[in-house]
């Protein structure tokens, strides 16, 4: 197992090669969560992820023979970009095997760093099997995304920077996929502050490390918006470190992560992917555990597909009551729609969409069902719009 010396040596190798990202307090999130929250902005790395720390630490230690042969990695995107970018900087050939479901933004950025991208399989495990086969066939050095001591030590520099900036942190809440980030951070943090509470976060759909550590049998799903931590098989090295150094693991669901992404975008004006929001999602889901404590979170990545982000924002607006669907029953005569839209406008809501339903309704043939999607200021505003419609003699209700 690695120790704090390995992490410190990694920090020296990375000096000037990766960004020492900001670690700052969030006053608004702290007020909401009832804890003093500090955010480590790893989404501001050049490749928008902490993954380049481990990749760089691994690549700079390759022998001359290994450098000449080139490297291969399997990744859903962030490790791929880290390996590709630093391989390009160091003049190495890089082949990256990515699952077919990988967001296009990650595939294109990886290619943009000069790597040869191979799309294979539907899971990281299938991609890994193919990458290992290619490594053997072509004599490439396999760079594992998490189950490698050099990778873990590189990721541990995140924890080193956090505790050097804020030595009196009470807890760290870290996203867990294969476990490289939390294993590295735990190694550094436990040495610097033995009593610190270290909590890992996995998604309900990919609880591989949770099952391994807690000896549970939660089923594994097939997809998650936190694809960066959608790892089916925990690392051997990382699992051993986590078992010894991490206090607990918790699970969050898709809605928790969506909510955290929107909060970080709206409050902190910072863009994170699903995995990057997992720590905040856990803090919001289990507030009593962290109440009154000084907590460090890692925004570990910011590579999110724009279409997915758009859908998450819309769903977040629905949850917050800022986007609502209202069904109004009215006589099917000229002027009815104009009256309805005027009432909604006077109530201060903005109309996004209008749908007429004449055939697929139980109303009488003389009536029409009008569905409005409206922008509002929140739940109380929705109720006010409905009341205004009722006062004008219309039957109206919110559609959930």
C-alpha positions as CSV (number, residue, x, y, z in Angstrom):
1,X,0.0,0.0,0.0
2,X,1.1,3.6,-0.7
3,X,1.7,6.1,2.1
4,X,1.9,9.8,2.5
5,X,5.5,9.8,1.1
6,X,4.2,8.5,-2.2
7,X,1.6,11.2,-2.4
8,X,4.1,13.9,-1.5
9,X,6.5,12.6,-4.2
10,X,3.6,12.6,-6.7
11,X,2.9,16.3,-5.7
12,X,6.5,17.2,-6.6
13,X,6.3,15.4,-10.0
14,X,3.0,17.2,-10.8
15,X,4.2,20.6,-9.8
16,X,3.8,22.9,-12.8
17,X,2.2,20.1,-14.8
18,X,-1.3,20.1,-13.3
19,X,-3.3,23.0,-11.8
20,X,-3.4,23.4,-8.0
21,X,-7.2,24.0,-8.1
22,X,-9.0,26.4,-5.7
23,X,-10.4,25.1,-2.5
24,X,-12.9,27.7,-1.2
25,X,-15.9,28.0,1.1
26,X,-19.4,28.2,-0.2
27,X,-21.4,30.5,2.0
28,X,-24.8,29.7,0.4
29,X,-24.4,25.9,0.3
30,X,-23.2,26.1,3.9
31,X,-26.4,27.9,4.9
32,X,-28.5,25.4,3.0
33,X,-26.8,22.3,4.4
34,X,-26.1,23.5,8.0
35,X,-22.4,22.7,7.6
36,X,-19.4,24.7,6.6
37,X,-18.8,23.5,3.1
38,X,-15.5,23.9,1.1
39,X,-15.4,23.0,-2.6
40,X,-12.3,21.7,-4.4
41,X,-12.7,22.8,-8.0
42,X,-11.1,19.9,-9.9
43,X,-13.5,20.6,-12.7
44,X,-11.2,23.5,-13.5
45,X,-8.3,21.3,-14.5
46,X,-7.3,21.6,-18.2
47,X,-9.1,18.3,-19.0
48,X,-11.9,19.3,-16.5
49,X,-11.2,16.4,-14.2
50,X,-8.9,15.3,-11.3
51,X,-8.0,12.2,-13.4
52,X,-5.0,13.9,-15.1
53,X,-3.2,14.0,-11.8
54,X,-2.9,10.2,-11.6
55,X,-2.3,9.9,-15.4
56,X,0.5,12.4,-15.3
57,X,2.1,10.8,-12.2
58,X,2.1,7.4,-14.0
59,X,3.4,8.6,-17.3
60,X,6.3,10.6,-16.1
61,X,7.6,7.5,-14.3
62,X,7.6,5.2,-17.4
63,X,11.0,3.8,-18.5
64,X,12.5,4.7,-21.8
65,X,11.4,1.4,-23.3
66,X,7.8,1.9,-22.0
67,X,7.7,5.4,-23.4
68,X,8.9,4.1,-26.8
69,X,6.1,1.5,-26.9
70,X,3.3,3.9,-26.0
71,X,0.3,3.5,-23.6
72,X,-3.3,2.3,-23.7
73,X,-6.1,3.0,-21.3
74,X,-9.8,2.2,-20.9
75,X,-12.1,4.9,-19.7
76,X,-15.6,6.4,-19.9
77,X,-13.9,9.7,-20.6
78,X,-12.0,11.6,-17.8
79,X,-9.1,9.2,-17.4
80,X,-9.0,9.0,-21.2
81,X,-8.5,12.7,-21.5
82,X,-6.0,12.8,-18.7
83,X,-3.9,10.1,-20.3
84,X,-4.3,11.5,-23.9
85,X,-3.4,15.0,-22.8
86,X,-0.3,14.2,-20.9
87,X,0.8,11.5,-23.4
88,X,0.6,14.2,-26.0
89,X,2.7,16.6,-23.8
90,X,5.3,13.9,-23.3
91,X,5.4,12.8,-26.9
92,X,3.9,9.3,-26.3
93,X,1.5,7.3,-28.5
94,X,-1.8,6.8,-26.7
95,X,-4.7,4.4,-27.5
96,X,-7.9,4.8,-25.5
97,X,-10.7,2.2,-25.4
98,X,-14.0,3.8,-24.4
99,X,-17.5,2.1,-24.0
100,X,-19.9,2.9,-26.8
101,X,-22.2,4.9,-24.4
102,X,-19.5,7.4,-23.6
103,X,-20.8,11.0,-24.1
104,X,-19.7,12.5,-27.4
105,X,-18.1,15.5,-25.8
106,X,-15.6,13.2,-24.0
107,X,-14.9,11.2,-27.1
108,X,-14.1,14.2,-29.2
109,X,-12.0,15.9,-26.6
110,X,-9.9,12.7,-26.2
111,X,-9.4,12.6,-30.0
112,X,-8.5,16.2,-29.8
113,X,-5.5,15.4,-27.6
114,X,-4.1,13.2,-30.3
115,X,-5.2,9.8,-28.9
116,X,-6.4,6.9,-31.0
117,X,-9.9,6.2,-29.7
118,X,-11.5,2.7,-30.0
119,X,-15.2,2.5,-29.0
120,X,-15.9,-1.0,-27.7
121,X,-18.4,-2.7,-25.4
122,X,-21.3,-1.3,-23.4
123,X,-19.6,-1.3,-20.0
124,X,-16.2,-0.3,-18.5
125,X,-15.5,-4.0,-17.9
126,X,-16.0,-4.9,-21.5
127,X,-13.8,-2.0,-22.6
128,X,-11.1,-3.0,-20.1
129,X,-11.0,-6.6,-21.5
130,X,-10.6,-5.3,-25.0
131,X,-7.9,-2.8,-23.9
132,X,-5.9,-5.5,-22.2
133,X,-6.1,-7.6,-25.4
134,X,-4.9,-4.7,-27.5
135,X,-2.1,-4.0,-25.0
136,X,-0.8,-7.6,-25.4
137,X,-1.2,-7.5,-29.2
138,X,0.6,-4.2,-29.7
139,X,3.0,-4.1,-26.8
140,X,1.4,-1.1,-25.2
141,X,1.7,-0.2,-21.5
142,X,-1.7,-0.5,-19.8
143,X,-2.6,2.6,-17.7
144,X,-5.3,1.6,-15.3
145,X,-7.8,4.3,-14.4
146,X,-7.7,3.5,-10.7
147,X,-6.1,0.1,-9.7
148,X,-2.5,1.3,-9.8
149,X,-0.4,2.7,-7.0
150,X,1.0,5.5,-9.2
151,X,-2.5,6.5,-10.2
152,X,-3.7,6.4,-6.6
153,X,-0.8,8.5,-5.4
154,X,-1.4,11.1,-8.1
155,X,-5.1,11.4,-7.1
156,X,-4.0,11.7,-3.5
157,X,-2.5,15.1,-4.2
158,X,-6.1,16.5,-4.2
159,X,-6.4,15.6,-0.5
160,X,-2.9,17.0,0.2
161,X,-3.9,20.3,-1.2
162,X,-7.2,20.4,0.6
163,X,-5.7,19.8,4.1
164,X,-2.8,22.1,3.5
165,X,-5.4,24.8,2.7
166,X,-7.8,24.0,5.5
167,X,-6.0,21.8,8.2
168,X,-9.0,21.8,10.5
169,X,-11.5,20.0,8.2
170,X,-13.8,17.6,10.1
171,X,-14.9,15.5,7.1
172,X,-14.3,14.7,3.5
173,X,-17.1,13.5,1.2
174,X,-15.7,11.9,-2.0
175,X,-17.3,10.3,-5.1
176,X,-16.3,6.6,-5.6
177,X,-16.2,4.6,-8.8
178,X,-13.2,2.3,-8.9
179,X,-11.9,4.1,-5.8
180,X,-8.7,5.8,-7.0
181,X,-9.6,9.3,-5.9
182,X,-10.9,8.4,-2.4
183,X,-8.0,5.9,-1.8
184,X,-5.4,8.5,-2.6
185,X,-7.2,11.3,-0.7
186,X,-7.7,8.9,2.3
187,X,-4.0,8.0,2.3
188,X,-3.0,11.6,2.5
189,X,-5.8,12.8,4.8
190,X,-5.4,10.0,7.4
191,X,-1.7,10.7,7.7
192,X,-2.2,14.5,8.1
193,X,-5.3,14.3,10.3
194,X,-5.9,10.8,11.7
195,X,-9.3,11.6,13.2
196,X,-10.9,13.0,10.0
197,X,-14.2,11.5,8.9
198,X,-13.9,10.2,5.3
199,X,-17.1,9.2,3.5
200,X,-17.4,7.7,0.1
201,X,-20.4,8.2,-2.2
202,X,-21.7,5.8,-4.8
203,X,-24.8,5.7,-6.9
204,X,-27.6,3.3,-6.2
205,X,-27.2,2.0,-9.7
206,X,-23.5,1.2,-9.4
207,X,-22.8,0.2,-5.8
208,X,-19.8,-2.1,-6.5
209,X,-17.4,-0.7,-3.8
210,X,-20.3,-0.3,-1.4
211,X,-21.2,-4.0,-1.8
212,X,-17.6,-5.1,-1.5
213,X,-16.9,-3.1,1.7
214,X,-20.2,-3.5,3.4
215,X,-20.8,-7.1,2.2
216,X,-24.2,-6.2,0.8
217,X,-25.8,-7.3,-2.5
218,X,-27.4,-4.3,-4.0
219,X,-28.2,-5.0,-7.6
220,X,-26.2,-3.2,-10.3
221,X,-28.0,-1.1,-12.9
222,X,-27.1,-0.4,-16.5
223,X,-26.8,3.4,-16.7
224,X,-26.5,6.5,-14.6
225,X,-26.0,10.2,-15.1
226,X,-22.9,9.8,-13.1
227,X,-21.1,7.7,-15.7
228,X,-17.7,8.7,-14.4
229,X,-18.3,6.5,-11.3
230,X,-20.3,3.8,-13.1
231,X,-17.8,1.1,-12.3
232,X,-18.9,-2.5,-11.8
233,X,-15.7,-4.0,-10.5
234,X,-13.9,-2.3,-7.6
235,X,-10.1,-2.1,-7.7
236,X,-8.1,-4.5,-5.7
237,X,-5.6,-1.9,-4.5
238,X,-8.2,0.7,-3.9
239,X,-10.6,-1.6,-2.1
240,X,-7.8,-2.6,0.4
241,X,-7.1,1.1,1.1
242,X,-10.7,2.0,1.4
243,X,-11.4,-0.9,3.8
244,X,-8.7,0.4,6.1
245,X,-8.8,4.2,5.7
246,X,-12.4,5.2,4.9
247,X,-15.0,5.5,7.6
248,X,-18.1,4.9,5.6
249,X,-19.8,4.6,2.2
250,X,-23.2,5.9,1.3
251,X,-25.5,5.7,-1.7
252,X,-27.3,8.4,-3.6
253,X,-29.9,8.1,-6.3
254,X,-30.3,9.8,-9.7
255,X,-32.6,12.6,-8.4
256,X,-30.1,13.5,-5.7
257,X,-27.4,13.9,-8.2
258,X,-29.5,15.9,-10.6
259,X,-30.5,18.3,-7.8
260,X,-26.9,18.8,-6.8
261,X,-25.8,19.5,-10.4
262,X,-28.5,22.2,-10.7
263,X,-27.6,23.7,-7.3
264,X,-23.9,24.0,-8.2
265,X,-24.7,25.6,-11.5
266,X,-27.2,28.0,-10.0
267,X,-25.5,28.9,-6.8
268,X,-21.8,28.5,-7.5
269,X,-22.0,29.2,-11.3
270,X,-19.9,26.1,-11.9
271,X,-20.5,23.2,-14.2
272,X,-20.0,19.6,-13.0
273,X,-20.9,16.2,-14.4
274,X,-22.8,13.6,-12.4
275,X,-19.8,12.2,-10.6
276,X,-18.7,15.7,-9.7
277,X,-22.0,16.4,-7.9
278,X,-22.1,13.1,-5.9
279,X,-20.4,14.6,-2.8
280,X,-22.9,17.4,-2.5
281,X,-25.8,15.0,-3.3
282,X,-24.7,12.9,-0.2
283,X,-24.3,16.0,2.0
284,X,-27.9,17.1,1.1
285,X,-29.3,13.6,1.5
286,X,-27.7,12.9,4.9
287,X,-27.6,16.4,6.5
288,X,-27.7,15.2,10.1
289,X,-24.4,13.4,9.7
290,X,-22.5,16.5,8.7
291,X,-24.5,19.2,10.5
292,X,-22.2,21.8,12.1
293,X,-19.0,20.2,10.7
294,X,-16.4,21.7,8.4
295,X,-16.7,19.5,5.2
296,X,-14.5,19.3,2.1
297,X,-16.1,18.2,-1.2
298,X,-14.4,17.5,-4.5
299,X,-16.0,18.7,-7.7
300,X,-14.1,16.0,-9.4
301,X,-15.2,16.5,-13.0
302,X,-17.0,18.9,-15.4
303,X,-17.4,16.9,-18.6
304,X,-21.1,16.6,-19.1
305,X,-23.0,16.2,-22.4
306,X,-24.9,19.4,-23.2
307,X,-28.1,17.6,-24.1
308,X,-28.0,15.7,-20.7
309,X,-27.3,19.0,-18.9
310,X,-30.3,20.6,-20.7
311,X,-32.6,17.8,-19.6
312,X,-31.3,18.0,-16.0
313,X,-31.9,21.7,-15.8
314,X,-35.4,21.3,-17.0
315,X,-36.2,18.5,-14.6
316,X,-34.7,20.6,-11.8
317,X,-37.0,23.5,-12.7
318,X,-39.9,21.2,-12.5
319,X,-38.9,19.9,-9.0
320,X,-38.4,23.5,-7.8
321,X,-41.9,24.5,-9.1
322,X,-40.4,26.9,-11.6
323,X,-41.7,25.0,-14.6
324,X,-45.2,23.5,-14.3
325,X,-47.7,21.7,-16.5
326,X,-51.3,22.9,-16.1
327,X,-54.4,21.4,-17.6
328,X,-57.4,23.7,-18.2
329,X,-60.9,22.6,-19.4
330,X,-62.8,25.1,-21.5
331,X,-65.6,25.5,-24.0
332,X,-64.3,25.0,-27.5
333,X,-65.3,28.4,-28.8
334,X,-63.4,31.4,-30.3
335,X,-61.7,33.4,-27.6
336,X,-61.3,30.8,-24.9
337,X,-57.6,30.3,-25.4
338,X,-57.1,34.0,-25.5
339,X,-58.9,34.4,-22.2
340,X,-56.8,31.6,-20.6
341,X,-53.5,33.0,-21.8
342,X,-54.4,36.5,-20.7
343,X,-55.3,35.3,-17.2
344,X,-52.0,33.4,-17.0
345,X,-50.1,36.5,-18.2
346,X,-51.8,38.7,-15.7
347,X,-50.9,36.3,-12.9
348,X,-47.2,36.8,-13.9
349,X,-46.5,33.5,-15.4
350,X,-44.8,32.9,-18.8
351,X,-46.2,30.3,-21.2
352,X,-43.7,27.9,-22.7
353,X,-46.0,25.5,-24.6
354,X,-49.7,25.1,-25.5
355,X,-51.4,21.9,-26.5
356,X,-55.1,21.4,-27.5
357,X,-56.6,18.0,-26.8
358,X,-60.0,17.4,-28.5
359,X,-60.0,13.6,-29.3
360,X,-58.2,12.0,-26.4
361,X,-60.4,13.4,-23.5
362,X,-63.4,12.4,-21.5
363,X,-64.8,15.9,-21.8
364,X,-68.0,16.5,-23.8
365,X,-67.6,17.2,-27.5
366,X,-68.2,20.9,-27.0
367,X,-65.2,21.2,-24.7
368,X,-61.5,21.2,-25.2
369,X,-58.7,20.3,-22.9
370,X,-55.8,22.8,-23.0
371,X,-52.4,21.9,-21.5
372,X,-50.0,24.7,-20.7
373,X,-46.4,24.4,-19.7
374,X,-45.6,27.6,-17.8
375,X,-42.6,29.3,-16.2
376,X,-43.3,30.4,-12.6
377,X,-41.5,31.7,-9.5
378,X,-42.2,28.6,-7.5
379,X,-45.0,26.5,-5.8
380,X,-46.9,29.5,-4.4
381,X,-46.9,31.2,-7.8
382,X,-48.3,28.0,-9.4
383,X,-51.1,28.0,-6.8
384,X,-51.8,31.7,-7.6
385,X,-52.1,31.0,-11.3
386,X,-54.5,28.1,-10.7
387,X,-56.6,30.3,-8.4
388,X,-56.8,33.0,-11.0
389,X,-58.1,30.5,-13.6
390,X,-60.6,29.1,-11.1
391,X,-61.8,32.7,-10.3
392,X,-62.5,33.2,-14.0
393,X,-64.7,30.1,-14.1
394,X,-62.2,27.6,-15.6
395,X,-61.5,24.1,-14.3
396,X,-57.7,23.9,-13.9
397,X,-55.2,21.6,-12.2
398,X,-51.5,21.0,-12.1
399,X,-50.3,17.9,-13.8
400,X,-47.6,16.0,-12.0
